[in-house]
Amino acid sequence: MNEEEEHNHAQKIPVTMDVSNLNPDWFYVESLESGLIDVQNDYSVDEIVDGDNVLWESEDDWRCTHAFIESSSKRTFLVFGFERGKGSHSRAFLKENGDWNEIPMLFAGSVSLEVENERLQEQGIVQNIYNA
């Protein structure tokens, strides 16, 4: 991290992202059904929880910068983006039957589409393309 990045990081207020109760002062949320969850400029996320369940805690100065959510009545899928200096990576989590599990990023795209399809079927917007 260069001096400017360290200064900017030090100026941000660390917060916890509770995916079950997102604070609108800390996060910009497109939609809790499908969309981007972005961290407001003055904050940095050093912990991600779902109520009392800890999904991620910062180590070695990694910070969560954003998330993408896709949810149906059965499942919730989240991809978190992380940065440290110029490095970045992502992690994906799926909540089914009340339990969170990390899933390999290799499968994130297909899981996201499955959950989106479930949500759209629940809303009566589309038919399952496989049964059309």
Contacts in CASP RR format, 6 or more apart in sequence:
PFRMAT RR
TARGET T0000
AUTHOR 0000-0000-0000
METHOD contacts of the structure
MODEL  1
MNEEEEHNHAQKIPVTMDVSNLNPDWFYVESLESGLIDVQNDYSVDEIVD
GDNVLWESEDDWRCTHAFIESSSKRTFLVFGFERGKGSHSRAFLKENGDW
NEIPMLFAGSVSLEVENERLQEQGIVQNIYNA
1 9 0 8 1.000
1 61 0 8 1.000
1 84 0 8 1.000
1 85 0 8 1.000
5 85 0 8 1.000
9 44 0 8 1.000
9 61 0 8 1.000
9 63 0 8 1.000
9 85 0 8 1.000
11 42 0 8 1.000
12 42 0 8 1.000
12 43 0 8 1.000
12 44 0 8 1.000
13 42 0 8 1.000
13 43 0 8 1.000
13 44 0 8 1.000
14 43 0 8 1.000
14 44 0 8 1.000
14 45 0 8 1.000
14 46 0 8 1.000
15 23 0 8 1.000
15 26 0 8 1.000
15 39 0 8 1.000
15 43 0 8 1.000
15 44 0 8 1.000
15 45 0 8 1.000
15 46 0 8 1.000
16 45 0 8 1.000
16 46 0 8 1.000
16 47 0 8 1.000
16 48 0 8 1.000
16 49 0 8 1.000
17 26 0 8 1.000
17 27 0 8 1.000
17 37 0 8 1.000
17 39 0 8 1.000
17 45 0 8 1.000
17 47 0 8 1.000
17 48 0 8 1.000
17 49 0 8 1.000
17 64 0 8 1.000
17 67 0 8 1.000
18 49 0 8 1.000
18 50 0 8 1.000
18 51 0 8 1.000
19 37 0 8 1.000
19 48 0 8 1.000
19 49 0 8 1.000
19 50 0 8 1.000
19 55 0 8 1.000
19 67 0 8 1.000
19 69 0 8 1.000
19 76 0 8 1.000
19 78 0 8 1.000
20 50 0 8 1.000
20 51 0 8 1.000
21 51 0 8 1.000
22 29 0 8 1.000
22 32 0 8 1.000
22 37 0 8 1.000
25 40 0 8 1.000
26 39 0 8 1.000
26 40 0 8 1.000
26 43 0 8 1.000
27 37 0 8 1.000
27 38 0 8 1.000
27 39 0 8 1.000
27 40 0 8 1.000
28 36 0 8 1.000
28 37 0 8 1.000
28 38 0 8 1.000
28 39 0 8 1.000
28 40 0 8 1.000
29 35 0 8 1.000
29 36 0 8 1.000
29 37 0 8 1.000
29 38 0 8 1.000
30 36 0 8 1.000
30 37 0 8 1.000
31 69 0 8 1.000
32 69 0 8 1.000
32 71 0 8 1.000
33 69 0 8 1.000
33 70 0 8 1.000
33 71 0 8 1.000
33 119 0 8 1.000
34 69 0 8 1.000
34 70 0 8 1.000
34 71 0 8 1.000
34 116 0 8 1.000
34 119 0 8 1.000
35 68 0 8 1.000
35 69 0 8 1.000
35 70 0 8 1.000
36 66 0 8 1.000
36 67 0 8 1.000
36 68 0 8 1.000
37 66 0 8 1.000
37 67 0 8 1.000
37 68 0 8 1.000
37 69 0 8 1.000
38 66 0 8 1.000
39 45 0 8 1.000
39 64 0 8 1.000
39 65 0 8 1.000
39 66 0 8 1.000
44 63 0 8 1.000
44 64 0 8 1.000
45 58 0 8 1.000
45 63 0 8 1.000
45 64 0 8 1.000
45 65 0 8 1.000
46 57 0 8 1.000
46 58 0 8 1.000
46 63 0 8 1.000
46 64 0 8 1.000
47 54 0 8 1.000
47 56 0 8 1.000
47 57 0 8 1.000
47 58 0 8 1.000
48 54 0 8 1.000
48 55 0 8 1.000
48 56 0 8 1.000
48 57 0 8 1.000
48 64 0 8 1.000
48 67 0 8 1.000
48 80 0 8 1.000
49 55 0 8 1.000
50 95 0 8 1.000
50 100 0 8 1.000
53 100 0 8 1.000
55 93 0 8 1.000
55 100 0 8 1.000
56 64 0 8 1.000
56 80 0 8 1.000
56 91 0 8 1.000
58 64 0 8 1.000
60 84 0 8 1.000
61 84 0 8 1.000
61 85 0 8 1.000
62 82 0 8 1.000
62 83 0 8 1.000
62 84 0 8 1.000
63 82 0 8 1.000
63 83 0 8 1.000
63 84 0 8 1.000
64 80 0 8 1.000
64 81 0 8 1.000
64 82 0 8 1.000
65 81 0 8 1.000
65 82 0 8 1.000
65 83 0 8 1.000
65 88 0 8 1.000
66 80 0 8 1.000
66 81 0 8 1.000
67 78 0 8 1.000
67 79 0 8 1.000
67 80 0 8 1.000
67 81 0 8 1.000
68 78 0 8 1.000
68 79 0 8 1.000
68 112 0 8 1.000
69 76 0 8 1.000
69 77 0 8 1.000
69 78 0 8 1.000
70 76 0 8 1.000
70 77 0 8 1.000
70 112 0 8 1.000
70 115 0 8 1.000
70 116 0 8 1.000
70 119 0 8 1.000
71 77 0 8 1.000
71 115 0 8 1.000
71 119 0 8 1.000
72 115 0 8 1.000
72 116 0 8 1.000
72 118 0 8 1.000
72 119 0 8 1.000
72 122 0 8 1.000
73 118 0 8 1.000
73 119 0 8 1.000
73 122 0 8 1.000
74 96 0 8 1.000
74 118 0 8 1.000
75 94 0 8 1.000
75 95 0 8 1.000
75 96 0 8 1.000
75 115 0 8 1.000
75 118 0 8 1.000
76 94 0 8 1.000
76 95 0 8 1.000
76 115 0 8 1.000
77 92 0 8 1.000
77 93 0 8 1.000
77 94 0 8 1.000
77 95 0 8 1.000
77 108 0 8 1.000
77 111 0 8 1.000
77 112 0 8 1.000
77 115 0 8 1.000
78 92 0 8 1.000
78 93 0 8 1.000
78 94 0 8 1.000
78 95 0 8 1.000
79 90 0 8 1.000
79 91 0 8 1.000
79 92 0 8 1.000
79 93 0 8 1.000
79 105 0 8 1.000
79 108 0 8 1.000
79 112 0 8 1.000
80 90 0 8 1.000
80 91 0 8 1.000
80 92 0 8 1.000
80 93 0 8 1.000
81 88 0 8 1.000
81 89 0 8 1.000
81 90 0 8 1.000
81 91 0 8 1.000
82 88 0 8 1.000
82 89 0 8 1.000
82 90 0 8 1.000
82 91 0 8 1.000
90 105 0 8 1.000
90 108 0 8 1.000
91 102 0 8 1.000
91 105 0 8 1.000
92 102 0 8 1.000
92 103 0 8 1.000
92 104 0 8 1.000
92 105 0 8 1.000
92 107 0 8 1.000
92 108 0 8 1.000
92 111 0 8 1.000
93 100 0 8 1.000
93 101 0 8 1.000
93 102 0 8 1.000
93 103 0 8 1.000
94 100 0 8 1.000
94 101 0 8 1.000
94 103 0 8 1.000
94 111 0 8 1.000
94 115 0 8 1.000
95 101 0 8 1.000
103 111 0 8 1.000
117 126 0 8 1.000
117 128 0 8 1.000
117 129 0 8 1.000
120 126 0 8 1.000
121 127 0 8 1.000
121 128 0 8 1.000
END
